[in-house]
């Protein structure tokens, strides 16, 4: 027998694979005929499922008209799904019961503490077969959190996912193909905010358009080499020092400080910014803030700051005389730099927030408040900085969203704002990170980031929808014609048009709001409903835009007709891309109906005179200020209160200690194969060498006083950089520094080299020849190998690549199972050319000489 679409019953997938959408409310029976109800049901191919055939299918059912058949399917599915739920729906779902089209997943960090197989299978994520994909991203914490909620990882080439988490900018084709239930963690053109050069240029345009005093939160910056003359001219007026940063890097890579413009490189594009020489010091150490900022929409603009952030300290005490500008462990607070210093202190107690070189934001604010500092003013300035930085880049992102994003809820963004506070408690924006690190190197990291990530996923709202069964939108429906777009944009909501609907008196305010709501289109009503529902799901996030005072402060930075952020230049958005709905103004009116939308009164005019209308405006503004002050106290309390939630244990399952005999046995098996003529593939050799470099990195960072190792690693880096496809500049630390400081600087550079080397290894994977070593054996060996085991296997590989290479027996072996006797210099400088591939080796001969910069 066949269903109406012609698929046989023997091909039926399962009960849950009949897709349906309905506005039917739980507990309410709709007695109207199905044809009159707002119900949509789609069929998919069928598979064997005798259980559901016996329950819901019968001869009468199969002979019924298609509408009745659909109705029976929907009723049967709802009954089955409701019986399968083992836990209360309201704990893991919001917006509706399981099976409802409005149901969204709820994420809790407490799930990490109870991730048994039984608890995972009872969660709606597992029942609805929800999946995620990760691309070029650090996902250990994310993957663990999603798995604990029953969400599995999809294949790398699959488009059947609910969440796409990527560390790079998604391509336009990926964005255009997104279905309504899919979410991706980036907006198009987010680089306008996260690239250092684009960020500065966008803020500079706003400075010219709206005045420097409104955008004075970024240090004076120049782009090299085009603005070198301007840098020299400025240096003559205000002396250095200057900090140099690559335009598109992260985690402290390539950052250093110079005193004069003559030390600035002109061969590559870099950003040169004025160094903030008087930072806030805590117990003599410089620090900066990492704040997590979520943007769930750019039109309307919705900005949230997570109530808890991270404070990162430099390891070496700050020297105000600037005699040690070459010491990054004194002047840079990046964790990726300071973690290699032997004096870096990690807190092992996740409940202690002010110990070691990493604090929480609330701990810093409480510390400053105890010293009589105005922390409320500080956080108000921080919020203002975040909003204005996003507004300065918002125009380009809104335009890209109109072009590439088919559904308003498809994209969201988690930005990492790095902010420095000076001695006057003024915040300065250093940079904005596209994909802030979710690495968890300490218990405090696990606790804060697990809580933040859980609240983020709940905030953005991931629909509880099976990705395979969800109906796909046809290209003809998703790409509306220009005529259809314009037909939905007839009514223009300008400032003048909406002013008539504002409440004039308190007694009539509710009636006016109702009238205004009734005049909204379905699209606008849906937007308002979604924003209110999102606010209820905010968890630990604090919404800073829109807020009660946002229209007074920031309406001057929005287009008066469309409401999108102004560009700061004469260029305008194309008419076909322009939304004629002022969503920001509509949203503000209905979220804060009692607050008048009166712009600030300019009193600096020579002909200004007060009248009765001005006095009325002043009285209304006074009420707004009272309202603002009443709301500021609870918001400030949220920034200063201790972190309540978050996973307090180590992330994942601790690995069982492996016996030394097991690692030796694995090494013996691999060595025997190689001695019998087998060879590692190029990718395997590179992975082995990378693992060996990780061992060297741990050694020099934990014990920096080993004689000669620092110099050997420096020589290796100078030679190895010529074999990389990506440019890599080696900085030689000054001999004026202590051994600890020099070791930390070299370790950081070795880590940067490893990052580039591993990234290029991934490029070789597609072109790599088949392996001659069993894959499982090699994986086990790499996981459990000691440093001496890696050395021996690498030397065997080197002998096979260069047959006349001499290898001294027992040079790289252990004595009686004890500590390895290492030959770092011989191995590092000999193996690298034979592990990079012939194409790279040939390329190295044509490459210009390696740039080595002394830090002195």
N, C-alpha and C positions, 0 to 999 in steps of 0.2 A: 504494500500500500504506500501511498505517497501523501505528503502534506501539500498544501496549496502551492508551494513553490517547486514541487516536483522532487524533493529529496526523500529517499526511501527511509522507512523507519529503522532499518538495520544500520543506517549511517548516523544515527542520532548521537549527539555528543553527551549530554546529560541534562538533568532537570534544570540545573542552574545556568545552562547555556542557552536557554530561551531568554532573550533580552527584552526588558520592558522598562518603560518610563511612565510614571503616572503622577499626577498631582493629588491622588487620593490620600487623604489625611488618615493617620493611624487611628483606629477606633471609631471612624465615621463611615457609615455606609452610604454610598452614592446610589440612589435608586433610579437615576436617569438611565436611559438606554446607552449602551456602550458607545454608539455612534455620536452621542451628544456630549460624552465626557472627554476631558482633555487627556486622552490616553494614547500612548504610542507603543506598539509591540512589534518586534522584528523577529524573524525566524533565521536560524542558521542550520547548517547541515546536521543530521541526526546520527546518533550512534546507538548501540545496544544499551538498553537500560530497562530490564524487565520490571524492575521495582516500580518505576514511574509509569510504565505502560499499564501495569495492573492497577495502579492507584488512580490515575487521572485520565487514562485513555480507554475508551471502549468503542464498540461498534457504533453506538449512538453518537459518541463524540466525533468520531472520524467522519460520520455522515452529516454532521451539523454544518450550518453555514459558517463561513470563516470568522465572522464577528463573534459568534457564540463560542467558537473554538478558542479564540484569543482570550475571551473573558474567563473561560475555564482554566486556561493555562496560567493566567495571572493569579487567580484565586488559589490554585493548587501550589504555585511556587511560593506565594506569601505564607501559606500555612506551613509548608515544609521548612522554609528558612527560619520562621519564628520558633519552630520546635528544635532546631539545631543549635540555637544560641545557648551556650553554657554559662556565660557571664552576663551581668546586666549590660544592656546596650548603652546606657548612659555613661558607662565608665570608659568605653573605648570608641564610642560614636557620639556625634552631635549633629543636630539638624534633622534627624529622622531615624527610623529603625532600619535594621539591615535589610537591604533590598530597595529602600526608598531612593529616589534619584537625588534627594537633597542630603543624604547621609554623608558625613565627612568623618575621617579618621581622627581620633584623639591619641596623641603621643604623650607618654609619661616616662620620665627617667627612671622611675621605680621599676619599670619592666626589666631593666638591666640586672636587677637583683634577683629576679625570678624568671629565668629564661629556660625553664624546663620544656621538654617536648610537648607535654600535655597542655601547659599554659599557652604555648605558642599556637597550638592547633585550635584552641578555643577562641582565639582573637579573630575579629572580622577581617583583618588583612589576609589571614591564611584561608578563611572560608571563601573570600572573593578572589583568591588567586592574584592578589595585587603584587606588582613587580616594580623594580627600579633598575636603572642603568647608570653606571659611573664611567666617565671618560676623563682621563688625564687629571685625576683628583685624588687627594689624600682622603681615604674613605674608611679607615679602620673603625673609628667611632661611629660614623654614619651607618656603615654596614652592620655593625653589632646592634645598634639601636633599631634599625629596620627589621633585622632578623628576629629580634625579641618581640616585635609586633606582628610576626607572621608574614612579613614581606620578603620575597625572594628576589634574587638578582636575575635579570633577563640576559639573554645572549647579547654579545657586543654588537651584533648586526640586526637585532630585533627592534621593531617599531612598536611592539605590543608592551608598553610600559606605562606606568602611572606617574613616575617621577624620573626625570633625567637630571643627574647631578654631574656637572662638568667643570673642569678647572680652566677651560678655555672659552672663548666667545663662540656660541653656537652659530652655525652657518644659516644663511637665510632660508635655504631649502628645508632645513630641519624645523625652523620656526613655522614656516608656512604649512607644514604637514601636521601640526599639532592638533589633536582632537580636543574638545571642550574639557574632558576629564584629565588631560595630561598637564603636568607642571614641569617647568624647567627653571633652574636656579640663576638664570641670567636674562637681562633685557638686551635687546640689540643696541649696539653702540655704547655699551657701558664704559668702554675705554675713554669716552669723553670725560669721565670722572676719575678713572683709575690710572690712566697714564699720566705721569707727572707733568709732561710737557703740555698735554691737552688740558689738564686741570688748571694749570697756571694761566694758560691763554684764555680760558673761559672766564676765570675770575678776573683777569685783567680787563676783559671787555666789559664786565659788569662794573668794575671800578671806573672806567671811562664813562659809562652810560649813566650810572647812578651815584657816583661820588666815591672817592677812595675811603672816606671815613666809614662807609657802610660795609666795606669788604676789606678791612685792614687786618684780617686774621691769618694772612699768609705772608711769610717773609719775602723780601724783595728777591726776585728770581730772574735769571737770564737763561736763554737757550743757546747752547753752543752748537756750531761755531758762528751762527748768523748774528748773534748779539754780543760778540766779543768786545767790540768798541764801546758799547754801552756799559759793559762790565768794568772795563778799565776806567771809564769816566766816573762811574759810581764809586770805584775803589779809591779814587783820588779824593772824593768828598767824604766818604765814610770808609775807613779802613776795614780790612777783613777781620777775622777769618771767614772763609767761604766753604761751604760743604758741597761736594760733587756727588751727583747721583745719576746713574743710567736712567734714561727716559722710561724704560719699560722693564724694570726688574723688581724683585721683591726679596724679603728676608735678608736685607742688609747686603746683598750681593753688589760689589763694585762701588761701595760708598766710602769716601775718605774726605779728609779736611785739608785745605791748603790755606796759606797766608796771603798769597798774592796771585793776581791773574796769570802771571807768567808760568805758574805751575798747573794751569788748567789745560787738559788735552784738547786739541782741536781736530783730531783725526776722526772722531766719532761723535754722534749726537749725545750730549749729556745735558743735564740740568744743573745749574750753579745757583745756589741760594745762599742768602746771608745767614750766617751761623748765629743762633740765639745764644749769646755768650753769658747771659745771666739767668740760668734756669732755676726753677724751684729745686732746692736740695732737701732731701730727707736723710738726716743723720750723715750728712756730708756726701751723699750719693745722688747723682742725677737720675731722673726717672721720666718716663712718658706713659701715656695712656693708650690702651687698645680698647676701643668701644665698638660694640657690635650693633650696626644700624641695619634695619630691615626696611625695604621699600616694596610694598605689595602692589603699587600702581603708580603710574606717572600722570594719568589723566582719568580721574582726579588724583592728585598727589596725596599719597598716604605714607607717612614716615614714622617709624618706631625706633626707639633706642632701648636696648636691653638694660634692665635696671642694674645689672652687675657687669662690670668690665674688669680688665686686667691692668695692673700697674707693673711695669717692668723696670728694673733698676740696673744701672751700670755696675759692674763688679768692682772697679777701681774707684776710689774716692776722687771727687772732682777737684781739679786744680784751677783756680780762677786766674792764675797768671798766664795761662795758655802756653806754658813751656812744654807741654806734652800733647800737642795737637795730633801727633802721629799715633796716639794710643787709642784705638777704637773701643777698648774695654772701659775707657773713662768717658768718652764723648758720645758713644752710641749705646742705646738701651735695648737694641734688638736681642731677643732671646737666642736667635740663631747664631749670634756672635759671642755673647757672654757665656753660653753654656759650656764652651770649651775651656774656660778659665778654671784652673784648679781651685780657686777660691770661691767659685760660684756655689751658693748654698740653696739646696732644694728642701722644701718642707715636706716631711713625710706624713703630716697630719692634715687631712682635707678639711677639718673643722677649724683650723688655725689659719687666719687670713692675713696676718701681718708679720710673718716670719720668713726670713730668707730674702732672696732677690726677686721675688714675685709676690705681689699682694693683690687683693681685690680692690676694686674702686671704692666700695663702701668702707673698707678699712682705712684707705687714704683719707676719705672725706671725714671720717670720725676722728682721725688723727689731726687733721687740719682744724676741725671744729674745736677740739680740745685746746688748741693754741690760739683760739679767738679769731680764726679766719672766717670770712664770709663765704661759706661753701654754697649757699643758695645763689648768690650772685655768680659764682664760678660756674655752676651747672647751668644757669640761665644763659651765660655766654657760650657754653659748650653747645647747648641746643640751638642757639642762634647760628653758630658756626656751621653745624651740620646741615641745617635747613638751607642756608644761603649757598653752601657748596653744591648741594643737590640742585637748587634752583638755577645756578649758573650753567649747569650742564643739561638741564632737563629738556630744553627745547629740541635738541638733536635726538634725544632718546624718544620723546613723544612722536616725532616725525617718523622715526624708524619703526616704532610700534604700529603706527597706522599702516605702514607699508608691508610689514612682515608678519605681524602677530594676528592670527585670525580670531582669537577669543581674549576677552579682557583679563581673564584670570589665569592665562597660561604661564605668565612669567612672574617671577619674584626675584629679589636680590638681597643677599646678605653682604654688606660692605664692612670692611675692617678699617675704621678711622683711627689713624695714629695722630695723637695730639700731645704737644709739649706745653707745659705750664711754666711761665717765667716767674721770677721772684716777686712780681707784682700781682700774681695770680691771674694773669691774662693768658687765655689759651691760644695756641698757634697750631694751625693745621700743617702737619708734615707731609702726609700722603694718605691716599685712600686705596685700600687693597681690594682687588676684584674677588679673590677667593681667600679670605682670611684662614690662617692655619687652624685646622681642627685636630692637630697632633696633641697627644696627651702624654707628656713626659713626667708629670707629677700628679699626685692625687688631687691637688687643687685644680689642675687642668681638667681632669676627668669630671669633677663635681660641677664646675662652672659650665663647661662646654656641653655636657650631657643635658643639663637643665636648659641651657639656651637653645640647643638644637631641637629638643623635644617641643619647646614652646614655639619655635619657628615653624616646624612642620605642622603643628596644630593651627598656628596663625594663618598660614597660607591656604589651608583647607584642601587636603587631598581627598577627592571623592572616593567613596567606598564602592568602586565599580570594577568589575572584572575586565581587564584590558582587552582580552580576546573577544569577549562577547559584546563589547560596547559598539553601537552602530557607528560606522565611519561616515564622515561628511563628504559628500561628493564634491569634486573641484568646482562644479558649476554652482553649488550652493554656497561654498565657502568663499569663493571669490565673487563677491557681489559686483554688479556693474556700477559704473559711476552714477547712472540715473537712479538706481536703487539707494545708493549711499546718500545722494542729495535729497531724495524724497524723505529720508528719515531725519534730515537736518533742516527742516523748514523753519522751525521756530527758533529765533535767535534770542538767547538769554543774555542781554547786555546789562550793564550796571543800571542804566536808566529803566530798562524794561522790568527789572526785578525790584526796583526800589518801591514800586507801588504796592507790592505784596508784603512788605515788611510790617510787622505789628506796630501800630501807632500808640496803642495804650495797652497796659498790662491786662486789663479786663477783656480786651478783644484779641489778645495775642494768640490764644489757642484757636479761635475761629479763623483768624487770618492764616495760621499755619495749615489748618485743614483745607481751606480754599486753595492754598498754594500746592498742597499735596495732590489735591484732586486735579489740578491743571497739569501735573507732570505726565510725561509719556510713560509707557510700560518699561521702556529701557531705563529711564531715569528712576522709576520706582524700584526696579530691580537693583540698580546701582546703590540706592539709598539703603535698601534692605540688606544687601551684601556687606556694606560698610559697617552697619550696625551689628550684624552678626559677627563680623570679623573682630570688632572691638570687644565683643563678649568672649572671644577665644584668645585674647591677647596674652594671657598668662603673665609672665614676667616682663613683657614688653610694655614700654610707656609710649603712647602715641603723642608725638610732639607736633604733628601737622596732619590734619587741621586740629587746632586747639582753640580755646576760647578767645585768645588774643591774636590768632594768626592772621585774620583779615586786616586788622589794624596795622600790623607790623609788615606784612609781606604782600599785600594786594598790589603795591606799586611795582612789584617784580613779576606780575602776571599780565598777560594780554587782556585788555578790557573786554573783548568780545568772546574769545575762545576760552580764556582762563588758563591757558597753558603758560609755562614760564617763558619770559621774553628771552630773546637770543643775545641781547646786548649789542647787536649790529644791525645794519640796515636790511640784511637779508630776511626774508619772511618765508613762512611755510607755504608751499603750493596750495592753491585753493582746493584742489581735489583731495589733499591730505588734511585739510583744516576741518576740525570739528566745530560746528556752529552751536554746540551746547556748552555753556560755561559750567562745566561739572564742578569745579572748585567752589564757585559761588553758590550753586544749587545746594551742594553738600553742606556748606557752612550755614546757610539759612535754616536748614532743617535739623542740623545737629545742635545748633545754638540759637533757637528761635527767639529767646529773650534778649539777645545781645545785638544792639544796633550796629549796622555795617557802615559806620561813619568813619571816613578817613581822617588821619591826624590833621588838625588845623594849623596852617602855616602862620606863625605870628611874627615872622621876620620881615614882613612887607612894610614899606614906609607908610602906606595908606591904609593900614589895617585899623579898623575901629570895631568895638564890640557893639552888638545889638541884641535884641531879645532872642533871635534865633541862635546866636552864638552861645548865649547863656543856657538855652535849652540843650544845645549840643554838649556844653561843658558838663551839665548835670548828668546827661546820658553817659558820657565818658567816665564820669566819676563812678557811676554804678558798674561800668565795665571793669574799672580798676579794682573796685571792692570785690567783684566776682573773681577776678584773676587772683587777688591775694588770698581769697578763701580756698582756691584750688591749688595754689602753689605749695602750700604746706604739706598736704598728703603726697604730692609728687616728689617733693624733696625728701620726705621720709622714705620713699621707695628707693631712692638712690643711696641712702645712708644705712638702711637696715641690712642686717646680716643675711647672707645667702641661706635660704631655708631648704630648698630642694636640691636635687642633684645626686648622682650616684657617688657614694663615698668609698667604694672599693676599687681595687685595680681593675683595669679594663680587660675583659676576656679571661680565659682560663690560663693559669700559670703553667708553663711547660714543665713536664717532669724532667728532673736532672738526668742527663744521659751519661752512662758510664763511659769512661775514657776508652775502655776496650772496644766499645761499639763504634766510636768515631775512628779508632785505629783500624778496625775491621773494614769499615766503609772505604777508608783511604787505601787500604791494601787491595781491595777489589778493583777500584778505579785504576790504581797504579799498575796492577797486573795486566789489565786490559790494554793500557797504554804501552807497556813494555812489549806486548805481543803485537804491536802495530796499529792499535786503535788510536783514534785521535778525537779530541773534543772538537765540536763545531766552533765556528768563530764566535757565535753568541755565547756558547757555554764557556769558552775561554775568557771572554770579556766579563761575564758574570762572576767567574772565579777570581779574576783579577780585581774586580770591584769589591768582592767580599774580603779579599786580602787587604785592600786599601782601608776598608772599614776597621779592620783589626789594627792597622797602623794608626788610624785616626784616634781610636780609643786609647792607644798606648801613649801617644804624645800629649793628649789632653788630660789624662789621669796622672801621668808621671812625667812632667815637663823637664825634669833635670837629667834625663838620660843623655849622656854625652854624645854629641855628634848627630843625633837623630833629627834634630831640627834642620841642620844644614843639609842633610841628605834629602829630606823631604823637599826643601827649597830647590835643590838641584833637579830633583825629579820633576817638580812643577814647571820649572823653566824649560825643560826638555819636552815634557808631555803636552804642554800647551800648544806646541806646533803641530800636534797630531789631531787636535780637535777641529771640527768644522766650524764651531762657534768661536768668536773672539774671546780670549781669556788673558787678562793682564795680571801678571804676577807682581805683588807688592812685597818688597823686601823690608821687613821690620827693622827699625833702628836698633843698633847695639846699645843705645842708651837705656833701652827698656830692660826690665828684669826678665829672667828666664821664663817666668810664668806668663808674663804679658806677650813675649815673643812666641811662646808655644801656642797661646790662644789665637794669635793672629794667623800663624801658619796653619793651625788646625782648621780655622774657618775657611782659608783658601783651599785647603785640601777637600773640605766638604763641598765647596762650590765647584771644584773640578769634578768631584764624584757626581754631582747633580747633572752636569753637562755630559759627562761620560756615559752615565746610565741612560740619559735621554737619547743619545746617539745609538746606544746598544739596541734600543727598541726599533730603530730604523733598520738595523741589520736583520731583524727577525724574519721579515718577509722574503729576503733574498738568501737566507742562510741555507747551506746544504744540509741534508739529513745527518742526524747525529749517529756516531758509531758507539757511543756510550748509552746504555739503557737509561731512558728518561727518569724512571723512578729511582734508580740507583744514584744518578747524578743529583736529583733533587734532595734525596736524603743526605748525601755527602755534603752538599752545599749548606744544608740546614744545621748539621752537627759538626762541621769541620772546625778544627782548631787552626790557629795561625800557622803552625808548623806543617800541618797537613796540606793547607793551601799552597804553601811554599814548595813543597815537594812535587805536587801535581803540576804546578806552573812551570817548574824547572824541567819536568819531563816533557811538557808541551813545547817548551822552548827548544829542547834538544831535537825534537822531531821536526820543528820548523826550520831550525838552523843546525844541520847535522854535525858540523865541525865545532859547535859550541862546547866548551869544556864545562863539566859539572863535577864539582868536588863532592865525593861521597861523604855522607853524614853531615854535610854543611847545614842542611835544613831539616835535620831530624832531632828527635828528643833523646835525651840521655836518661835511660831508666824510667821513662814515662814522666819525667819532670818538666821543668820550664823549657820552652823551645829555644834553641840556639839559632838566632835569626841572622840572615844575611840580607838586610833590607836594601843596602846600596846596590849590591850585585843584582838582586832580583828586580828592583824598581827600574833601574836604568837599562837592564838587558831585555826584560820581557815585553815592555810596552810596544816597541815597534812591531813585534811579531803577533800582537793581539789586536791591532787596530784595523787590519785589512789592507790589502795592497793598494786599493784606490786611495785610501787616506794617506798611506805612506808616499805614494807618488805625488799626491797633492801637497804634501808637506815641503817637498823640495822647491815648489814654485811659490810657496807662501812667503810673505815678507817676514823679516826677523821678528822674533818674539819680543814684545815690549815688556821690559822689567823696570818697574818704578820703585826707587828707594823711598821709604817712608821716613824721612829725616828732615 
